[in-house]
Amino acid sequence: MPENCNPVNLRAMCQGCHLHYDAGLHAVTRAQTRARALADAGQLAVDVGPAAAPVMPPARPQALPAAPSAATEQLLLDLP
C-alpha cells in the first residue's frame, strides 16, 4: 500500500524485486488503463456483472535469504 508510510510497511528492494512484488497491482492498473483508453476511443462496454472486474492475485510472502550454516562458512574459509 503506497500510502502507508509506517516503518513496518517499508522495505528496501531492488527494482526487479519491487516489480515482482507489485506484479498483481501493475496488472490491475494496466487493465484499467487499457479499458479507459478503449472507452475514450468509443469502444462500447458489455456489462457482465462482477465477473468482469479485475481481481488482484494474493500477494506472495517474501522469503528472506537463509543464513549460511557453520559448515558453509567453514567450507568458504578453507578455499585456497
GUVEX-714485 format. One line per field, with one value per residue (C-alpha): residue number from 1; residue in one letter; x negated, y negated, z negated. Coordinates in nm, 3 decimals, m for minus. Each point is the difference from the previous one (the first is absolute). Example, Ala and Ser with C-alpha at 12.3 -4.5 7.8 and 13.67 -1.06 7.14 Angstrom:
<sites>
num	c(1:2)
residuo	c(a:s)
c1	c(m1.230:m0.137)
c2	c(0.450:m0.344)
c3	c(m0.780:0.066)
</sites>
This chain:
<sites>
num	c(1:2:3:4:5:6:7:8:9:10:11:12:13:14:15:16:17:18:19:20:21:22:23:24:25:26:27:28:29:30:31:32:33:34:35:36:37:38:39:40:41:42:43:44:45:46:47:48:49:50:51:52:53:54:55:56:57:58:59:60:61:62:63:64:65:66:67:68:69:70:71:72:73:74:75:76:77:78:79:80)
residuo	c(m:p:e:n:c:n:p:v:n:l:r:a:m:c:q:g:c:h:l:h:y:d:a:g:l:h:a:v:t:r:a:q:t:r:a:r:a:l:a:d:a:g:q:l:a:v:d:v:g:p:a:a:a:p:v:m:p:p:a:r:p:q:a:l:p:a:a:p:s:a:a:t:e:q:l:l:l:d:l:p)
c1	c(0.000:m0.194:0.180:m0.103:m0.331:m0.009:m0.356:0.147:0.140:m0.324:m0.251:m0.315:0.004:m0.185:0.201:0.051:0.123:0.229:0.155:0.047:0.157:0.245:0.081:0.364:0.058:m0.165:0.222:0.318:m0.116:m0.098:0.344:0.179:m0.216:0.064:0.375:0.008:m0.194:0.241:0.301:m0.147:m0.049:0.370:m0.010:0.333:m0.013:0.200:0.116:m0.044:0.021:m0.265:m0.169:m0.158:m0.162:m0.377:m0.109:m0.347:m0.171:m0.103:m0.339:m0.277:m0.194:m0.355:m0.249:m0.309:m0.331:m0.106:m0.294:m0.307:m0.061:m0.321:m0.101:0.042:m0.201:m0.277:0.001:m0.032:m0.288:m0.195:m0.004:m0.345)
c2	c(0.000:m0.306:m0.241:0.193:m0.151:0.203:0.141:0.352:m0.047:m0.134:0.238:m0.068:0.193:m0.006:m0.099:0.359:0.121:m0.302:0.061:0.368:m0.086:m0.249:0.212:0.051:m0.370:m0.086:0.253:m0.153:m0.355:0.100:0.157:m0.309:m0.231:0.204:0.013:m0.377:m0.059:0.224:m0.176:m0.341:0.123:0.093:0.372:0.113:0.201:0.314:0.025:0.359:m0.078:0.045:0.281:m0.261:m0.200:0.054:0.177:m0.034:0.333:0.072:m0.142:0.256:m0.023:m0.120:0.259:m0.126:0.151:0.283:m0.067:0.203:0.298:0.052:0.277:m0.238:m0.270:0.245:0.128:m0.354:m0.076:0.312:m0.085:m0.096)
c3	c(0.000:0.123:m0.235:m0.313:m0.122:m0.320:m0.045:m0.022:0.353:0.149:0.155:0.203:0.330:0.329:0.308:0.118:m0.338:m0.035:0.344:m0.083:m0.336:0.158:0.309:m0.103:m0.059:0.334:0.182:m0.144:0.076:0.355:0.062:m0.132:0.213:0.315:m0.069:m0.052:0.326:0.193:m0.152:0.089:0.358:0.024:m0.083:m0.144:m0.322:m0.073:m0.360:m0.115:m0.369:m0.269:0.193:0.230:m0.281:m0.024:m0.316:m0.149:m0.057:m0.358:m0.092:m0.034:m0.325:0.048:m0.121:m0.174:0.112:m0.226:m0.228:0.096:m0.221:m0.194:0.246:0.296:m0.170:m0.082:0.358:0.136:m0.235:0.102:0.371:0.135)
</sites>
